[in-house]
Amino acid sequence: MVVNSVHWFRKGLRLHDNPALQEALNGADTVRCVYILDPWFAGAANVGINRWRFLLEALEDLDNSLKKLNSRLFVVRGQPTDVFPRLLKEWKVTRLTFEYDPEPYGKERDGAIMKMAQEFGVETIVRNSHTLYNLDRIIEMNNNSPPLTFKRFQTIVSRLELPRRPLPPITQQQMDKCRTKMADNHDQLYSIPSLEELGFRTEGLPPAIWQGGESEALDRLNKHLDKKVWVANLEHPRVNTCSLYASPTGLSPYLRFGCLSCRVLYYNLRELYMKLRKRCSPPLSLFGQLLWREFFYTAATNNPNFDRMDGNPICVQIPWDQNPEALAKWAEGRTGFPWIDAIMTQLRQEGWIHHLARHAVACFLTRGDLWVSWESGMRVFEELLLDADWSVNAGSWMWLSCSAFFQQFFHCYCPVGFGRRTDPSGDYIRRYIPILKDYPNRYIYEPWNAPESVQKAANCVVGVNYPKPMINHAEGSRLNIERMKQVYQQLSHYRGLSKSTNKTDLNMTNISTWTSQPCCLSVLLLLLWPYLAMQTLAVVLLMHKSNISVYCCL
Amino acid sequence: MLNLTSLFLRMKRMKGGEEGGDSSPGNSSPEVCKKVRTQNTEDSEAGVASEFLDSDWARLPQELLLHIFQYLPLLDRAYASQVCRGWNQAFHMPELWRCFEFELNQPASSYLKATHPDLIKQIIKRHSNHLQYVSFKVDSSTESAEAACDILSQLVNCSLKTLGLISTARPSFMEVPKSHFISALTVVFVNSKSLSSLKIDDTPVDDPSLKVLVANNSDTLKLLKMSSCPHVSPAGILCVADQCHGLRELALNYHLLSDELLLALSSEKHVHLEHLRIDVVSENPGQHFHTIKKSSWDAMVRHSPKFNLVMYFFLYEDEFGPFFNDEIPVTHLYFGRSVSKEVLGRVGLHCPRLVELVVCANGLRPLDEELIRIAKHCNQLSAIGLGECEVSCSAFVEFVKMCGRRLSQLSIMEEVLIPDHKYSLDEIHWEVSKHLGRVWFPDMMPTW
């Protein structure tokens, strides 16, 4: 029987550690690697130019790598549900392979495609390689609900076997066995679109700081490991000015698009540690970045409402303000706070910012200053940030706005002080907000406080050349800490509804209500949202139970 | 929760008459319930069984309905009230309308739903004289705040015990024309005459309106929360303290605090104060703050030895000059912005009653000495939170050891702890857990 395989690239844009692709090649007569892309959709999607460019570069890289193996990448224009029936017939496909996508939207889309494939009599093979572990297994081990504290997650992961070892890249021999003849008009039918074709204007576009693709990813991986050896420090480096700039060894966008396999990174780090430290096994903290990614994927995989407040069982309903003007100022870097504006400018220009910078701007937008919903911030990041995948982006925003995951909300990042402490030289500001470059260090983080003479000498008068601060931070943070306290106090007040129906308890409570206790969330849902399906309630109660057990396992 | 068996027994008593001697809810069991049900279906024909369920549900005694309705959220109660006349009557019983929270939101400024305007009309029409515990939650739009004022103006028949004006986002009460707000508030002050708790933070309340409050409610006022009310002066609040001798909880901004106020609150006629909350907020850098004499604080402590003094500081680092130079009886201390090592050192020396300490930010020099000093001198400290600070692991372990198990809340950001020759980050949580007597980890932030 002739086996004609199609491997469908979505994430996992690589030829190394790609078990699904290996399955496509295994015993096949022909193999075609496809990527499905809808240019009409490009304009409507909340995806900025940097992200599209990265993706197109990654596709370009795949195509080049496949060329070396006497194959090509087929970029098919359209939507999967329309494209597949046509291709399956045209190419007489008998086997369809793709990497497992754990996100709820992905699972739904793939479910529909698998059903369709079945109707065509096409065998579907799906393999997990986007996450380190099998996420369902983690959920199962936590009483059938995803761990909602990072510590709990680490505890569970530490009980699992090591992640499956990465597979080597596909080889020339493998491809030779399933050589597929390319059509003469391949480039006309299946080429990678350009940014212009997707509707973007590219004149004046600066070169990409983050070059997309598997080759670049693997190159960076080597540099990343070399750097670790040189620094001889495998732990969390303290953040300094340098960390704020795009690092030539940064890997997060490559993990997101799957240009780099997370397992390859995992095992490389592990082996490096064991070689340098001559110890048996590395601590979990070595894999910080990878485990956070895994944590959010696990929390999101069964929750299609993970990216919103309304209808999301793990998200506290906070009375955020609808303020499009404030949101626009934040998104466009016109808040009048140089630290915030510089970060948002770097984000828009380059597509990546350091995680502490993310904390600073997320806090400023939500619970710190503007009191705008985290959903709005999430959407801006989705558009601009190269490594923002759905689960990690939504999860991080909920975390940073203290909307979920039992966060302490007392700690607020000051848009002046935090910046100054991170980069006392002010060079980061000068780089991304050139209009402020002549300000002395003393005033560069708070130019509105500079005397007029200093402002004039720096050729930048606040209110004329650079915006005034859009909010009084002291007032704003004072108000907001009150708001957060109100939300969380209400949760504990509702605990005994029968007792409190006759009284609105306005008694003040002390500062220690700045932590959200685990039981509050379940109470909130039990009493304020009686309309929730019992199913969701069960999730909440189980979640409550699982967090208590964290404290019992000594 | 709901005791269905007692419900059935009660119904049976209504129907039967003789039985139902031991209808105590305590020792009812499902068997008794079942027995009651089967007995009734045996007595009557098949058709009457359903009739039993239909008609008697409608004839449930009102006090029973009230008891049940009190467990239902408003929406479910409203649905229930549509079932029959009896239930509709119960829905409108005064006891169910003692407490209400008006939620006033505009779709353009808030994601949350508002209380339906028809419901508001109904309440004002039928239940305004039943209302005793009322709060208004408004979003950032001026319309919502104005709507709240309109409702307030109509509460002429109320004798409210509790009134709360709560802004859930930007303080929109400040955008309402001052006279409109004051006249609405005065309606309540004058008519209620029994206000016990009043929460009016971030509103344009002023000295004259406080005088009206005092003139009508001085015997009953126990709680007054009025942080960030810029139109009130120290004299205004002093008037409240002088006249309202039952005042137990007070929240205000530092500029309203005076030696006279503290002395008034510690006068013989005055009850023991339980809770005093003070917000110290800087409007402009280099702002000057007055000092309070140590003798005034001493008088407070003598008069009310158990009172909580909660202070929230939102100042620039160089504005702390007037503070913590003498002993101050603060129990809960929150530093919302960066506070210097030096000030924290003074806190260690001068705050013996300290129970909770939160430091959002300090800087890049370790707070080792300061923390140890706090552990030594603040023997009541049971909660601490550290944000952007630095503490060496050894000093931190020492701190925890000195405080021991009284530390019920230890919230430290992971970046705060600096590993040293004695402890690495992985080891520290075991040490700390050991001394605390429970499992402990620092707080984490996602690194992605």
Interface residues (C-beta under 8 A of the other chain):
Chain A: F150 K151 E235 H236 S252 P283 S285 G288 Q289 W292 R293 F295 F296 M309 D310 Q317 P319 W320 D321 Q322 N323 H355 R358 H359 W371 S373 D387 V392 G395 S396 W399 L400 Q407 Q408 F410 H411 C412 Y413 C414 G417 F418 R421 N449 N472 H473 A474 E475 S477 R478 L479 I481 E482 R483 Q486 L497 S498 T501 N502 K503 T504 L506 N507 M508 N510 I511 S512 W514 T515 L527 P530 V550 Y551 C553 L554
Chain B: M1 Q70 Y71 P73 D76 E95 R98 C99 E101 N105 A108 S109 S110 Y111 L112 Y133 V134 S135 K137 D139 S140 T162 G164 I166 S167 T168 A169 R170 P171 S197 K199 D201 D202 L223 K225 S227 S228 E249 A251 H275 R277 D279 V281 S282 E283 P285 N308 V310 Y312 F314 L315 T331 H332 Y334 G336 R337 S338 V355 E356 V358 C360 A361 G363 L364 A383 G385 G387 E388 Q409 S411 M413 P419 S424 L425 D426 S433 R438 V439 F441 D443 M444 M445 P446 T447 W448
